[in-house]
């Protein structure tokens, strides 16, 4: 029997198998999956690795539905695929536990020594000399000389349009040959564990990087040991009510405390009585309470009036030179360009990791207020940096801001027409190229993606591909070994979850 298939998630794979034996009783065979990845922007594919093997077996009493077991260096353990919800959930828990175990075992343990260099060595590569002199303008419109900043720490917060910002940074780093700190094993730095520099692909003491931006739980001291002292620190925030709604949708199935919430509208029920359902120490509970403060390295259980929240805001203000706002994304990019002294073309973007409209739960005014109260520490954080953001816009100049936002929109529209088939994002079932499939939340297919125009101009093909490439695929393309993420993706594909 021949089995074949393809799927994209951090790379695509093709599978083929030959099953031998008597299909009337019990048979077993071996299925080997070869993972393929896109070779940069070229049209071809290349074999990247064959990380694991699977075997399929079946029996009369399960109507020849396959079972799955891992072989090789791991002990064989088979799980039968049943249609019952209870068995399916058990299978999910076991597979998740396996992925978590592999994640823990593979996580690098960095031994700290007193004699280790506390400030990294100088980064070797910067933009070419002819591009190191740029021009920006002050509020009066007069040109001022500046040098593009290439050493950047971007704290990628969850559900804040941060994937789009990361794509901008990755393109800039690749364009100028900068050293980008990539996560090892996964597409994040072993979140929610606090960041350690040993989690970086290829790290060794004293090695310096120009850019770091994948998901992490921020640890300022650890990050500082990777970047030059003059690195610019950037992050992005969003109204906590919107973060909560998005996080509840995206991560809800991975937070066990949501499993007991009755009714079809679990989000609305939770907001009615959050303390009835919420357990601060519950597994993945941080996804549903003050998530932005947690990403920044602080305790998500803090109340809005806690003095520790005020101290956290002061520390963040001292450490981060610019805090972007997701609700004012284009204005944020204009301020980012000014702060980094980049070219206008460096800030062009297409929105990535965007949900389809049907998957968004509109919040009523009452629900929005309840969500802000529940995430009170995040709401205090957001209000503080919302005020500082508009003070910065005031200093930049409102007329100049309107002009530059309009120019950015025009450039984006022209690129969308040149790069994107139809000019807009489409639902995942309509994405033709599996390589362009974004990672989906558990149990959902709600994250939209793009189709590259078939007649795209060859001069723009690589730029278009980079701007449209989902995050996991881009990290892999740059050299990230995301084998745990890829393994988890294959498991989800096998159990159709």
C-alpha positions in Angstrom: 0.0 0.0 0.0 1.4 3.4 -1.0 0.9 6.3 1.4 1.7 9.9 0.4 1.1 13.4 1.5 2.5 16.9 2.0 2.1 19.6 4.6 3.7 22.9 5.5 4.8 24.0 8.9 8.3 25.2 9.4 9.0 23.3 6.1 7.0 20.8 4.0 7.3 17.1 4.0 6.7 14.3 1.5 6.0 10.8 2.8 5.9 7.4 1.2 5.4 3.9 2.7 5.0 0.3 1.8 3.0 -1.8 4.2 3.4 -5.5 4.2 1.3 -8.3 5.8 -2.2 -9.6 6.0 -4.7 -6.7 6.1 -7.5 -9.1 7.1 -6.0 -9.5 10.6 -3.0 -7.5 11.8 -0.4 -5.8 9.7 2.5 -3.5 10.4 5.0 -1.6 8.4 7.3 1.3 8.5 6.7 4.8 7.4 9.6 7.1 7.0 9.0 10.9 6.6 11.5 13.1 5.0 11.3 16.8 5.9 11.9 19.2 3.1 12.5 22.9 3.3 12.4 25.6 0.7 15.9 26.5 -0.4 15.8 30.3 0.1 13.7 32.0 -2.5 14.5 29.5 -5.3 11.8 27.4 -6.9 13.2 24.1 -5.9 13.2 22.0 -2.8 16.0 20.3 -1.0 16.2 17.5 1.5 16.9 18.9 5.0 16.7 16.0 7.4 14.9 12.8 8.3 14.4 13.3 12.0 12.2 10.4 13.1 10.4 7.3 11.9 6.9 6.2 12.4 5.3 2.8 12.1 1.6 2.1 11.3 -0.3 -0.9 12.5 -4.0 -1.8 12.5 -6.4 -4.5 13.7 -9.9 -5.8 12.8 -11.6 -4.3 15.9 -10.6 -0.7 15.0 -11.6 -1.1 11.3 -8.0 -1.0 10.2 -7.4 2.6 11.5 -3.7 3.1 12.0 -1.9 3.3 15.3 1.2 5.3 15.7 4.4 4.4 17.6 7.9 5.9 17.7 10.9 3.7 17.0 14.6 4.1 16.9 16.3 5.4 20.0 12.9 5.7 21.8 11.0 2.8 23.3 8.0 1.7 21.1 4.7 2.9 22.5 1.6 2.6 20.4 -1.6 4.7 20.6 -4.8 3.7 18.8 -6.7 6.4 17.1 -10.3 6.2 18.3 -13.1 8.5 17.6 -14.1 8.9 21.2 -13.4 12.3 22.8 -11.9 10.8 25.9 -9.4 8.7 24.1 -8.5 11.5 21.8 -7.9 13.8 24.7 -5.7 11.2 26.4 -3.7 10.9 23.2 -3.3 14.6 23.0 -2.1 14.8 26.7 0.4 11.9 26.1 1.8 13.5 22.9 2.0 16.9 24.5 3.8 15.4 27.5 6.2 13.7 25.1 6.9 17.0 23.3 7.4 18.8 26.7 9.8 16.1 27.9 11.8 16.4 24.7 11.8 20.1 25.1 13.1 19.9 28.7 15.7 17.4 27.8 17.0 19.3 24.9 17.0 22.7 26.6 20.6 23.8 27.0 21.8 24.3 30.6 24.2 27.1 30.7 26.8 26.9 33.5 27.7 30.4 34.6 31.3 31.0 35.7 32.6 34.1 37.5 35.4 34.6 34.9 33.0 34.6 31.9 32.9 37.7 29.8 29.9 39.8 31.0 29.9 42.1 27.9 30.0 40.4 24.5 32.8 40.9 22.0 32.2 43.4 19.2 29.9 42.3 16.4 31.9 41.7 13.2 29.5 42.9 10.6 27.6 46.1 10.1 25.9 47.6 7.0 28.2 48.5 4.2 30.0 51.9 4.6 27.9 53.6 1.9 24.7 52.8 3.8 26.0 53.9 7.2 25.2 57.5 6.6 21.5 58.2 6.4 19.2 61.2 6.8 16.2 61.7 8.9 14.2 64.8 9.8 13.4 66.6 12.9 9.9 68.0 13.7 10.7 71.2 11.7 11.4 69.1 8.6 15.1 69.8 8.4 17.3 67.0 7.5 19.7 65.6 10.1 22.6 63.2 9.6 22.4 59.9 11.5 23.8 56.4 11.2 21.5 53.4 11.0 21.3 51.3 14.2 22.0 47.6 13.6 22.1 46.3 17.1 18.5 45.7 18.2 16.7 43.8 21.0 13.0 43.3 20.2 10.9 41.9 23.0 8.3 40.0 21.0 5.2 40.1 23.2 2.3 37.7 22.5 -0.8 38.7 20.4 0.4 42.2 19.7 1.2 42.2 15.9 4.8 41.3 17.0 5.2 38.7 14.2 5.0 41.5 11.7 7.7 43.5 13.5 9.9 40.4 13.7 9.6 39.9 9.9 10.8 43.5 9.4 13.8 42.9 11.7 14.7 39.5 10.1 14.6 41.1 6.6 16.8 43.9 7.7 19.3 41.5 9.3 19.4 39.3 6.3 19.8 42.2 3.9 22.8 43.6 5.8 24.4 40.3 6.7 23.9 40.8 10.5 24.2 38.1 13.1 20.7 37.1 14.3 20.2 35.2 17.5 18.0 32.3 16.6 16.3 30.0 19.0 17.5 26.4 19.2 15.0 23.5 18.9 11.9 25.6 19.0 10.6 28.8 17.5 10.9 30.5 20.8 13.6 30.7 23.5 12.0 27.9 25.6 9.1 30.2 26.7 7.8 30.5 29.4 11.2 29.7 31.0 13.2 32.9 31.7 15.6 33.6 28.8 19.1 32.2 29.0 21.8 32.9 26.4 22.5 29.2 26.1 19.1 28.8 24.4 20.5 30.6 21.4 21.5 28.5 18.4 25.3 28.2 18.2 25.9 30.2 21.4 29.4 30.2 23.0 30.7 32.6 25.7 31.6 36.0 24.4 29.8 35.6 21.1 28.0 38.8 20.1 24.8 39.2 18.1 23.2 42.1 16.3 19.5 41.2 16.5 17.4 39.1 18.8 13.6 39.1 18.5 11.9 35.7 18.9 9.5 35.0 21.8 11.1 34.9 25.2 10.4 35.7 28.8 12.6 38.7 29.2 15.7 38.6 31.4 17.6 41.9 31.0 20.9 40.6 32.4 21.0 37.5 30.1 20.1 39.5 27.0 22.7 42.1 27.8 25.4 39.4 27.6 24.5 38.8 23.9 24.3 42.3 22.5 26.6 45.3 22.3 26.1 47.9 25.1 24.7 50.4 22.6 21.9 48.1 21.4 18.4 49.6 21.0 15.7 47.9 23.1 12.2 47.9 21.5 8.9 46.2 22.4 5.3 46.4 21.5 2.1 46.6 23.7 -1.6 46.3 23.0 -4.8 47.1 24.8 -5.1 44.2 27.4 -8.7 43.5 26.5 -7.7 42.7 22.9 -4.7 40.7 24.0 -6.9 38.7 26.4 -9.5 38.0 23.7 -6.9 36.9 21.2 -4.9 34.8 23.7 -8.1 33.1 24.9 -8.8 32.1 21.4 -5.3 31.1 20.4 -4.1 29.3 23.6 -7.4 28.5 25.4 -7.2 24.8 24.6 -3.7 24.6 26.1 -4.9 26.1 29.4 -6.6 23.2 31.3 -8.6 25.6 33.6 -10.7 26.6 30.5 -11.8 23.0 30.0 -14.3 23.1 32.9 -15.9 26.4 31.8 -19.5 25.6 30.9 -21.4 26.9 27.9 -20.5 27.6 24.3 -19.2 31.1 24.9 -16.4 30.2 27.3 -14.8 33.7 27.1 -17.9 35.5 28.1 -18.5 33.1 31.0 -14.9 33.5 32.2 -15.2 37.3 32.2 -18.4 37.1 34.2 -16.6 35.2 37.1 -12.9 35.0 36.4 -11.8 34.2 39.9 -14.2 31.2 40.0 -12.3 29.5 37.1 -8.8 31.0 37.4 -6.0 29.3 39.3 -2.7 31.4 39.4 -0.6 28.3 39.6 -2.5 26.4 36.9 -0.7 25.1 33.8 -0.3 27.9 31.2 -2.4 30.2 33.4 -0.3 33.2 32.5 -1.8 33.2 29.0 -5.0 34.5 30.5 -3.8 37.0 33.1 -1.4 40.0 32.6 0.4 38.3 29.7 2.3 41.3 28.6 3.8 42.0 32.1 4.7 38.3 32.2 6.5 38.5 28.8 8.5 41.4 30.2 9.7 39.2 33.0 7.4 40.1 35.9 4.8 38.2 38.0 1.5 38.0 36.2 -0.4 37.6 39.5 0.4 41.2 40.6 -2.6 43.5 41.1 -2.7 46.9 39.4 -2.1 48.8 42.7 0.9 46.7 43.7 4.0 48.7 44.2 5.9 46.1 42.2 3.9 47.1 39.1 5.1 50.7 39.5 8.7 49.5 39.8 8.3 47.3 36.8 7.1 50.2 34.7 10.1 52.3 35.8 12.5 49.5 34.9 10.9 49.0 31.5 11.0 52.7 30.8 14.7 52.8 31.6 15.6 49.8 29.6 13.4 50.2 26.4 14.1 53.2 24.2 10.8 52.7 22.3 7.5 51.0 23.1 5.3 50.5 20.1 1.5 50.3 20.2 -0.3 47.6 18.1 -3.4 49.8 17.7 -1.3 52.5 16.1 1.0 50.2 14.1 1.9 52.5 11.2 2.6 55.4 13.5 4.8 53.1 15.6 6.8 52.1 12.5 7.3 55.7 11.6 8.7 56.3 15.1 10.8 53.1 14.8 12.3 54.3 11.5 13.2 57.6 13.1 14.7 56.0 16.2 16.8 53.6 14.2 17.6 55.9 11.3 16.5 53.3 8.7 15.4 53.7 5.1 11.7 54.0 4.4 11.8 50.7 2.4 13.0 48.8 5.4 9.7 49.4 7.2 7.4 48.0 4.5 5.2 45.2 5.7 2.4 42.8 5.2 0.4 41.8 8.3 1.3 38.3 9.4 -0.3 35.8 11.8 -3.7 37.5 11.3 -7.0 35.8 12.3 -9.9 35.5 9.9 -12.8 37.7 11.0 -15.1 34.8 12.0 -12.5 33.7 14.6 -12.6 37.0 16.4 -15.0 37.4 19.4 -16.2 41.0 19.5 -16.2 42.3 23.0 -19.1 44.4 24.3 -18.2 47.6 26.2 -18.9 45.8 29.4 -16.8 42.8 28.5 -13.9 45.0 27.4 -14.0 46.8 30.7 -14.1 43.5 32.6 -11.1 42.2 30.6 -9.2 45.4 31.5 -10.0 45.0 35.1 -9.1 41.4 35.1 -5.7 42.3 33.5 -5.3 45.3 35.7 -1.5 45.3 35.9 -1.3 45.1 32.1 -3.9 47.9 31.8 -1.8 50.1 34.0 1.3 49.3 32.0 -0.5 50.0 28.7 -1.9 53.3 29.9 1.5 54.5 31.0 3.2 53.7 27.7 0.2 54.9 25.6 0.7 58.3 27.2 4.5 58.3 26.5 3.8 57.2 22.9 1.7 60.2 22.2 4.1 62.5 23.9 6.7 61.1 21.4 4.3 61.7 18.5 3.9 65.3 19.7 7.6 65.8 19.7 7.9 64.2 16.2 5.2 66.5 14.8 1.6 65.5 13.9 1.7 66.9 10.4 5.0 65.0 9.7 3.5 61.9 11.2 0.4 62.0 9.0 2.6 62.5 5.9 4.9 59.6 6.6 2.0 57.3 7.5 0.4 58.1 4.2 3.7 57.4 2.4 4.1 54.1 4.2 0.5 53.0 3.2 1.1 53.9 -0.4 4.3 51.8 -0.5 2.6 48.9 1.1 -0.3 49.1 -1.3 2.0 49.1 -4.3 3.9 46.1 -2.9 0.7 44.2 -2.2 -0.4 44.7 -5.8 3.0 43.4 -7.0 3.4 40.5 -4.6 0.1 39.1 -3.4 -2.4 37.3 -5.5 -5.7 39.2 -5.2 -3.9 41.8 -3.0 -5.2 40.3 0.3 -4.7 37.5 2.9 -6.7 34.4 2.5 -8.0 31.6 4.7 -5.6 28.7 5.3 -7.6 26.3 3.1 -7.0 28.7 0.1 -3.2 28.9 0.5 -1.8 26.9 -2.5 1.9 26.5 -1.4 2.2 24.5 1.8 5.4 26.3 2.5 3.4 29.5 3.0 1.0 27.9 5.6 1.2 29.7 9.0 1.2 27.8 12.3 -2.4 27.3 13.5 -3.8 27.3 17.0 -4.7 23.9 18.4 -8.0 22.6 17.0 -8.4 25.6 14.7 -7.6 26.7 11.2 -8.1 30.5 11.8 -4.8 32.1 10.9 -4.7 33.6 7.4 -1.8 33.6 5.0 -0.9 34.6 1.4 -0.5 33.4 -2.1 2.4 34.8 -4.0 1.5 36.1 -7.4 2.4 33.7 -10.1 3.5 36.5 -12.4 5.5 38.4 -9.8 8.4 40.4 -11.2 11.7 38.5 -10.8 13.4 41.6 -9.5 10.9 41.7 -6.6 10.4 37.9 -6.1 12.8 37.5 -3.2 11.5 40.6 -1.3 7.9 39.4 -1.8 8.7 35.9 -0.6 10.5 37.2 2.5 7.6 39.6 3.4 5.0 36.8 3.0 7.0 33.9 4.7 5.5 32.8 8.0 7.7 33.2 11.0 8.7 29.5 11.6 9.6 29.0 8.0 11.7 32.2 8.0 13.6 31.2 11.1 14.4 27.8 9.6 15.5 29.5 6.3 18.0 31.6 8.3 19.5 28.5 9.9 17.3 27.8 13.0 17.1 24.1 13.9 13.5 24.0 15.0 13.2 20.3 15.3 11.0 20.3 18.4 8.5 22.6 16.7 8.6 20.6 13.6 8.1 17.3 15.5 5.1 18.8 17.3 3.7 19.9 14.0 4.0 16.4 12.6 2.3 14.9 15.6 -0.6 17.3 15.3 -0.8 16.5 11.6 -1.0 12.7 12.4 -3.7 13.1 14.9 -5.5 15.8 12.9 -5.4 18.3 15.8 
